[in-house]
Amino acid sequence: MARTVNQSIESRRRRTLPEIDWADITQPGCYVDEASGDLFRIPKEVFSKGNSSLVVRESRGASRLRRIADDPFLSSLKARIICAQHNIAANF
């Protein structure tokens, strides 16, 4: 008789998304503002020498950004799924 094994749909070990301040962004990728749920796509061109900053954000409040992917062109659906897995309400 064959032995059946039940596999949980829960991930075995969830990793937390790194929290990053705007001033500390040094890598391209997809970032989500934890408070507003806004998605920011930061391409590698932002970090090229001689380029002016492509991203400027002014706010009175502090933002808690979470880096959800290395790929700045991650599909919106995948980005929403990652946000849902980490209890972040997506606003995109």
C-alpha angles and dihedrals in degrees: 000000000000117000115233123212123201114215121202119234089216114100113250096226123013117205119214120237113247114253112226134183118224091248091054098056105122102152135061118249147097116305128185127203103232095209100046100025091229117153121224121195110204111191124203090251089075089071099046116117115253095025121118115233112281093195122058122168127180122186141146091222128068118251125218106208122193120202105225101173145007090225113080089198097056110146116263091238093056090045091053091049092052090049091050091050089055097042095250115143104229117219099190 
